[in-house]
Amino acid sequence: MPAVITGMHAWWARRRAACTRGPQRRPTKTPVTVRYDPEVVAYFNGTGACCQTRMQDVLCEWVPRRGSA
């Protein structure tokens, strides 16, 4: 049994090391809390994984068209 436990510990250690983030290539984003209508959330969640990235992409396209605040 101890060999199995040791093997699991080694596996988790390798897994944790693989998930560690490296240095950022782009500037760090600012964390914010935002509230969306349920329909908006349902739409983006229905488009698959990475819905927050798609929300970011949509906003990044919209901002230049909008002009100055």
Jmol script that loads the backbone (N, CA, C; Angstrom):
load data "model"
ATOM      1  N   MET A   1       0.810  -1.218   0.000  1.00  0.00           N
ATOM      2  CA  MET A   1       0.000   0.000   0.000  1.00  0.00           C
ATOM      3  C   MET A   1       0.846   1.272   0.000  1.00  0.00           C
ATOM      4  N   PRO A   2       1.934   1.361   0.791  1.00  0.00           N
ATOM      5  CA  PRO A   2       2.732   2.581   0.779  1.00  0.00           C
ATOM      6  C   PRO A   2       3.282   2.919  -0.603  1.00  0.00           C
ATOM      7  N   ALA A   3       3.604   1.905  -1.437  1.00  0.00           N
ATOM      8  CA  ALA A   3       4.110   2.183  -2.784  1.00  0.00           C
ATOM      9  C   ALA A   3       3.046   2.874  -3.627  1.00  0.00           C
ATOM     10  N   VAL A   4       1.791   2.476  -3.449  1.00  0.00           N
ATOM     11  CA  VAL A   4       0.689   3.105  -4.184  1.00  0.00           C
ATOM     12  C   VAL A   4       0.534   4.557  -3.759  1.00  0.00           C
ATOM     13  N   ILE A   5       0.597   4.801  -2.464  1.00  0.00           N
ATOM     14  CA  ILE A   5       0.466   6.166  -1.953  1.00  0.00           C
ATOM     15  C   ILE A   5       1.613   7.033  -2.455  1.00  0.00           C
ATOM     16  N   THR A   6       2.842   6.501  -2.409  1.00  0.00           N
ATOM     17  CA  THR A   6       4.002   7.241  -2.905  1.00  0.00           C
ATOM     18  C   THR A   6       3.840   7.551  -4.383  1.00  0.00           C
ATOM     19  N   GLY A   7       3.352   6.585  -5.148  1.00  0.00           N
ATOM     20  CA  GLY A   7       3.123   6.805  -6.573  1.00  0.00           C
ATOM     21  C   GLY A   7       2.090   7.888  -6.821  1.00  0.00           C
ATOM     22  N   MET A   8       1.025   7.906  -6.021  1.00  0.00           N
ATOM     23  CA  MET A   8      -0.001   8.941  -6.165  1.00  0.00           C
ATOM     24  C   MET A   8       0.567  10.314  -5.830  1.00  0.00           C
ATOM     25  N   HIS A   9       1.374  10.395  -4.772  1.00  0.00           N
ATOM     26  CA  HIS A   9       1.989  11.674  -4.400  1.00  0.00           C
ATOM     27  C   HIS A   9       2.872  12.187  -5.534  1.00  0.00           C
ATOM     28  N   ALA A  10       3.628  11.296  -6.132  1.00  0.00           N
ATOM     29  CA  ALA A  10       4.495  11.686  -7.248  1.00  0.00           C
ATOM     30  C   ALA A  10       3.655  12.158  -8.432  1.00  0.00           C
ATOM     31  N   TRP A  11       2.559  11.452  -8.710  1.00  0.00           N
ATOM     32  CA  TRP A  11       1.690  11.842  -9.816  1.00  0.00           C
ATOM     33  C   TRP A  11       1.117  13.239  -9.585  1.00  0.00           C
ATOM     34  N   TRP A  12       0.618  13.501  -8.367  1.00  0.00           N
ATOM     35  CA  TRP A  12       0.056  14.822  -8.055  1.00  0.00           C
ATOM     36  C   TRP A  12       1.126  15.907  -8.124  1.00  0.00           C
ATOM     37  N   ALA A  13       2.325  15.612  -7.683  1.00  0.00           N
ATOM     38  CA  ALA A  13       3.409  16.591  -7.740  1.00  0.00           C
ATOM     39  C   ALA A  13       3.720  16.954  -9.184  1.00  0.00           C
ATOM     40  N   ARG A  14       3.765  15.946 -10.076  1.00  0.00           N
ATOM     41  CA  ARG A  14       4.000  16.229 -11.502  1.00  0.00           C
ATOM     42  C   ARG A  14       2.843  17.019 -12.091  1.00  0.00           C
ATOM     43  N   ARG A  15       1.623  16.658 -11.726  1.00  0.00           N
ATOM     44  CA  ARG A  15       0.437  17.340 -12.250  1.00  0.00           C
ATOM     45  C   ARG A  15       0.419  18.794 -11.811  1.00  0.00           C
ATOM     46  N   ARG A  16       0.724  19.043 -10.547  1.00  0.00           N
ATOM     47  CA  ARG A  16       0.741  20.405 -10.023  1.00  0.00           C
ATOM     48  C   ARG A  16       1.808  21.231 -10.742  1.00  0.00           C
ATOM     49  N   ALA A  17       2.974  20.646 -10.982  1.00  0.00           N
ATOM     50  CA  ALA A  17       4.051  21.358 -11.672  1.00  0.00           C
ATOM     51  C   ALA A  17       3.650  21.685 -13.101  1.00  0.00           C
ATOM     52  N   ALA A  18       2.890  20.803 -13.748  1.00  0.00           N
ATOM     53  CA  ALA A  18       2.458  21.041 -15.125  1.00  0.00           C
ATOM     54  C   ALA A  18       1.439  22.167 -15.209  1.00  0.00           C
ATOM     55  N   CYS A  19       0.707  22.428 -14.136  1.00  0.00           N
ATOM     56  CA  CYS A  19      -0.337  23.436 -14.145  1.00  0.00           C
ATOM     57  C   CYS A  19       0.147  24.809 -13.692  1.00  0.00           C
ATOM     58  N   THR A  20       1.402  24.916 -13.325  1.00  0.00           N
ATOM     59  CA  THR A  20       1.927  26.192 -12.848  1.00  0.00           C
ATOM     60  C   THR A  20       2.071  27.154 -14.014  1.00  0.00           C
ATOM     61  N   ARG A  21       1.597  28.390 -13.798  1.00  0.00           N
ATOM     62  CA  ARG A  21       1.696  29.390 -14.845  1.00  0.00           C
ATOM     63  C   ARG A  21       3.112  29.927 -14.950  1.00  0.00           C
ATOM     64  N   GLY A  22       3.523  30.198 -16.152  1.00  0.00           N
ATOM     65  CA  GLY A  22       4.825  30.805 -16.389  1.00  0.00           C
ATOM     66  C   GLY A  22       4.705  32.320 -16.361  1.00  0.00           C
ATOM     67  N   PRO A  23       5.748  33.014 -16.762  1.00  0.00           N
ATOM     68  CA  PRO A  23       5.696  34.471 -16.771  1.00  0.00           C
ATOM     69  C   PRO A  23       4.655  34.975 -17.771  1.00  0.00           C
ATOM     70  N   GLN A  24       4.023  36.074 -17.444  1.00  0.00           N
ATOM     71  CA  GLN A  24       2.984  36.644 -18.309  1.00  0.00           C
ATOM     72  C   GLN A  24       3.620  37.308 -19.526  1.00  0.00           C
ATOM     73  N   ARG A  25       3.069  37.049 -20.684  1.00  0.00           N
ATOM     74  CA  ARG A  25       3.557  37.688 -21.905  1.00  0.00           C
ATOM     75  C   ARG A  25       2.855  39.016 -22.140  1.00  0.00           C
ATOM     76  N   ARG A  26       1.616  39.105 -21.713  1.00  0.00           N
ATOM     77  CA  ARG A  26       0.845  40.338 -21.874  1.00  0.00           C
ATOM     78  C   ARG A  26       0.636  40.969 -20.512  1.00  0.00           C
ATOM     79  N   PRO A  27       0.265  42.237 -20.491  1.00  0.00           N
ATOM     80  CA  PRO A  27      -0.023  42.852 -19.188  1.00  0.00           C
ATOM     81  C   PRO A  27      -1.125  42.091 -18.456  1.00  0.00           C
ATOM     82  N   THR A  28      -1.055  42.090 -17.149  1.00  0.00           N
ATOM     83  CA  THR A  28      -2.051  41.414 -16.339  1.00  0.00           C
ATOM     84  C   THR A  28      -3.383  42.135 -16.453  1.00  0.00           C
ATOM     85  N   LYS A  29      -4.445  41.384 -16.535  1.00  0.00           N
ATOM     86  CA  LYS A  29      -5.788  41.964 -16.610  1.00  0.00           C
ATOM     87  C   LYS A  29      -6.254  42.359 -15.221  1.00  0.00           C
ATOM     88  N   THR A  30      -7.191  43.284 -15.168  1.00  0.00           N
ATOM     89  CA  THR A  30      -7.735  43.758 -13.902  1.00  0.00           C
ATOM     90  C   THR A  30      -8.951  42.931 -13.528  1.00  0.00           C
ATOM     91  N   PRO A  31      -8.943  42.287 -12.350  1.00  0.00           N
ATOM     92  CA  PRO A  31     -10.124  41.517 -11.947  1.00  0.00           C
ATOM     93  C   PRO A  31     -11.267  42.451 -11.551  1.00  0.00           C
ATOM     94  N   VAL A  32     -12.460  42.146 -12.037  1.00  0.00           N
ATOM     95  CA  VAL A  32     -13.654  42.925 -11.708  1.00  0.00           C
ATOM     96  C   VAL A  32     -14.822  41.979 -11.464  1.00  0.00           C
ATOM     97  N   THR A  33     -15.833  42.475 -10.791  1.00  0.00           N
ATOM     98  CA  THR A  33     -17.074  41.730 -10.616  1.00  0.00           C
ATOM     99  C   THR A  33     -18.121  42.401 -11.477  1.00  0.00           C
ATOM    100  N   VAL A  34     -18.771  41.635 -12.331  1.00  0.00           N
ATOM    101  CA  VAL A  34     -19.759  42.169 -13.273  1.00  0.00           C
ATOM    102  C   VAL A  34     -21.031  41.345 -13.149  1.00  0.00           C
ATOM    103  N   ARG A  35     -22.171  41.998 -13.298  1.00  0.00           N
ATOM    104  CA  ARG A  35     -23.453  41.290 -13.296  1.00  0.00           C
ATOM    105  C   ARG A  35     -24.073  41.404 -14.683  1.00  0.00           C
ATOM    106  N   TYR A  36     -24.426  40.267 -15.259  1.00  0.00           N
ATOM    107  CA  TYR A  36     -25.046  40.213 -16.583  1.00  0.00           C
ATOM    108  C   TYR A  36     -26.471  39.706 -16.450  1.00  0.00           C
ATOM    109  N   ASP A  37     -27.310  40.053 -17.418  1.00  0.00           N
ATOM    110  CA  ASP A  37     -28.660  39.495 -17.480  1.00  0.00           C
ATOM    111  C   ASP A  37     -28.553  37.990 -17.726  1.00  0.00           C
ATOM    112  N   PRO A  38     -29.509  37.225 -17.211  1.00  0.00           N
ATOM    113  CA  PRO A  38     -29.463  35.770 -17.406  1.00  0.00           C
ATOM    114  C   PRO A  38     -29.420  35.358 -18.874  1.00  0.00           C
ATOM    115  N   GLU A  39     -30.070  36.128 -19.741  1.00  0.00           N
ATOM    116  CA  GLU A  39     -30.082  35.796 -21.167  1.00  0.00           C
ATOM    117  C   GLU A  39     -28.684  35.913 -21.770  1.00  0.00           C
ATOM    118  N   VAL A  40     -27.932  36.913 -21.335  1.00  0.00           N
ATOM    119  CA  VAL A  40     -26.573  37.109 -21.842  1.00  0.00           C
ATOM    120  C   VAL A  40     -25.689  35.951 -21.398  1.00  0.00           C
ATOM    121  N   VAL A  41     -25.783  35.593 -20.133  1.00  0.00           N
ATOM    122  CA  VAL A  41     -24.983  34.488 -19.603  1.00  0.00           C
ATOM    123  C   VAL A  41     -25.360  33.187 -20.303  1.00  0.00           C
ATOM    124  N   ALA A  42     -26.640  32.943 -20.485  1.00  0.00           N
ATOM    125  CA  ALA A  42     -27.091  31.717 -21.158  1.00  0.00           C
ATOM    126  C   ALA A  42     -26.567  31.662 -22.587  1.00  0.00           C
ATOM    127  N   TYR A  43     -26.580  32.798 -23.272  1.00  0.00           N
ATOM    128  CA  TYR A  43     -26.083  32.825 -24.660  1.00  0.00           C
ATOM    129  C   TYR A  43     -24.611  32.438 -24.711  1.00  0.00           C
ATOM    130  N   PHE A  44     -23.778  33.118 -23.919  1.00  0.00           N
ATOM    131  CA  PHE A  44     -22.349  32.847 -23.971  1.00  0.00           C
ATOM    132  C   PHE A  44     -22.010  31.463 -23.428  1.00  0.00           C
ATOM    133  N   ASN A  45     -22.691  31.000 -22.395  1.00  0.00           N
ATOM    134  CA  ASN A  45     -22.457  29.641 -21.892  1.00  0.00           C
ATOM    135  C   ASN A  45     -22.856  28.605 -22.931  1.00  0.00           C
ATOM    136  N   GLY A  46     -23.865  28.903 -23.733  1.00  0.00           N
ATOM    137  CA  GLY A  46     -24.323  27.985 -24.761  1.00  0.00           C
ATOM    138  C   GLY A  46     -23.388  27.892 -25.953  1.00  0.00           C
ATOM    139  N   THR A  47     -22.430  28.799 -26.039  1.00  0.00           N
ATOM    140  CA  THR A  47     -21.497  28.772 -27.174  1.00  0.00           C
ATOM    141  C   THR A  47     -20.276  27.910 -26.901  1.00  0.00           C
ATOM    142  N   GLY A  48     -20.215  27.281 -25.727  1.00  0.00           N
ATOM    143  CA  GLY A  48     -19.122  26.361 -25.424  1.00  0.00           C
ATOM    144  C   GLY A  48     -18.192  26.890 -24.357  1.00  0.00           C
ATOM    145  N   ALA A  49     -17.069  26.204 -24.239  1.00  0.00           N
ATOM    146  CA  ALA A  49     -16.071  26.577 -23.227  1.00  0.00           C
ATOM    147  C   ALA A  49     -15.460  27.936 -23.547  1.00  0.00           C
ATOM    148  N   CYS A  50     -14.844  28.525 -22.575  1.00  0.00           N
ATOM    149  CA  CYS A  50     -14.155  29.821 -22.709  1.00  0.00           C
ATOM    150  C   CYS A  50     -15.120  30.958 -22.993  1.00  0.00           C
ATOM    151  N   CYS A  51     -16.293  30.938 -22.356  1.00  0.00           N
ATOM    152  CA  CYS A  51     -17.280  31.994 -22.622  1.00  0.00           C
ATOM    153  C   CYS A  51     -16.778  33.356 -22.153  1.00  0.00           C
ATOM    154  N   GLN A  52     -15.968  33.413 -21.108  1.00  0.00           N
ATOM    155  CA  GLN A  52     -15.447  34.700 -20.647  1.00  0.00           C
ATOM    156  C   GLN A  52     -14.489  35.296 -21.669  1.00  0.00           C
ATOM    157  N   THR A  53     -13.749  34.460 -22.360  1.00  0.00           N
ATOM    158  CA  THR A  53     -12.856  34.942 -23.408  1.00  0.00           C
ATOM    159  C   THR A  53     -13.667  35.535 -24.553  1.00  0.00           C
ATOM    160  N   ARG A  54     -14.770  34.871 -24.920  1.00  0.00           N
ATOM    161  CA  ARG A  54     -15.618  35.406 -25.991  1.00  0.00           C
ATOM    162  C   ARG A  54     -16.272  36.719 -25.567  1.00  0.00           C
ATOM    163  N   MET A  55     -16.678  36.829 -24.302  1.00  0.00           N
ATOM    164  CA  MET A  55     -17.229  38.098 -23.808  1.00  0.00           C
ATOM    165  C   MET A  55     -16.175  39.203 -23.933  1.00  0.00           C
ATOM    166  N   GLN A  56     -14.948  38.890 -23.561  1.00  0.00           N
ATOM    167  CA  GLN A  56     -13.847  39.843 -23.672  1.00  0.00           C
ATOM    168  C   GLN A  56     -13.646  40.258 -25.130  1.00  0.00           C
ATOM    169  N   ASP A  57     -13.678  39.296 -26.054  1.00  0.00           N
ATOM    170  CA  ASP A  57     -13.487  39.593 -27.467  1.00  0.00           C
ATOM    171  C   ASP A  57     -14.571  40.525 -27.993  1.00  0.00           C
ATOM    172  N   VAL A  58     -15.821  40.268 -27.602  1.00  0.00           N
ATOM    173  CA  VAL A  58     -16.939  41.104 -28.041  1.00  0.00           C
ATOM    174  C   VAL A  58     -16.770  42.529 -27.519  1.00  0.00           C
ATOM    175  N   LEU A  59     -16.413  42.666 -26.253  1.00  0.00           N
ATOM    176  CA  LEU A  59     -16.218  44.001 -25.684  1.00  0.00           C
ATOM    177  C   LEU A  59     -15.038  44.721 -26.333  1.00  0.00           C
ATOM    178  N   CYS A  60     -13.972  44.001 -26.626  1.00  0.00           N
ATOM    179  CA  CYS A  60     -12.812  44.618 -27.272  1.00  0.00           C
ATOM    180  C   CYS A  60     -13.136  45.107 -28.680  1.00  0.00           C
ATOM    181  N   GLU A  61     -14.044  44.431 -29.377  1.00  0.00           N
ATOM    182  CA  GLU A  61     -14.486  44.908 -30.694  1.00  0.00           C
ATOM    183  C   GLU A  61     -15.390  46.123 -30.561  1.00  0.00           C
ATOM    184  N   TRP A  62     -16.218  46.153 -29.521  1.00  0.00           N
ATOM    185  CA  TRP A  62     -17.206  47.202 -29.356  1.00  0.00           C
ATOM    186  C   TRP A  62     -16.597  48.535 -28.905  1.00  0.00           C
ATOM    187  N   VAL A  63     -15.605  48.490 -28.036  1.00  0.00           N
ATOM    188  CA  VAL A  63     -15.038  49.696 -27.451  1.00  0.00           C
ATOM    189  C   VAL A  63     -14.500  50.675 -28.500  1.00  0.00           C
ATOM    190  N   PRO A  64     -13.678  50.251 -29.466  1.00  0.00           N
ATOM    191  CA  PRO A  64     -13.181  51.223 -30.451  1.00  0.00           C
ATOM    192  C   PRO A  64     -14.300  51.849 -31.293  1.00  0.00           C
ATOM    193  N   ARG A  65     -15.333  51.089 -31.572  1.00  0.00           N
ATOM    194  CA  ARG A  65     -16.464  51.631 -32.349  1.00  0.00           C
ATOM    195  C   ARG A  65     -17.233  52.675 -31.563  1.00  0.00           C
ATOM    196  N   ARG A  66     -17.273  52.499 -30.275  1.00  0.00           N
ATOM    197  CA  ARG A  66     -18.017  53.390 -29.401  1.00  0.00           C
ATOM    198  C   ARG A  66     -17.360  54.755 -29.279  1.00  0.00           C
ATOM    199  N   GLY A  67     -16.043  54.797 -29.348  1.00  0.00           N
ATOM    200  CA  GLY A  67     -15.333  56.068 -29.199  1.00  0.00           C
ATOM    201  C   GLY A  67     -14.990  56.334 -27.740  1.00  0.00           C
ATOM    202  N   SER A  68     -14.633  57.565 -27.432  1.00  0.00           N
ATOM    203  CA  SER A  68     -14.230  57.916 -26.067  1.00  0.00           C
ATOM    204  C   SER A  68     -15.398  57.862 -25.115  1.00  0.00           C
ATOM    205  N   ALA A  69     -15.047  57.586 -23.874  1.00  0.00           N
ATOM    206  CA  ALA A  69     -16.077  57.488 -22.828  1.00  0.00           C
ATOM    207  C   ALA A  69     -16.551  58.851 -22.392  1.00  0.00           C
TER     208      ALA A  69
END
end "model"
wireframe off; spacefill off
backbone 0.3
color backbone group
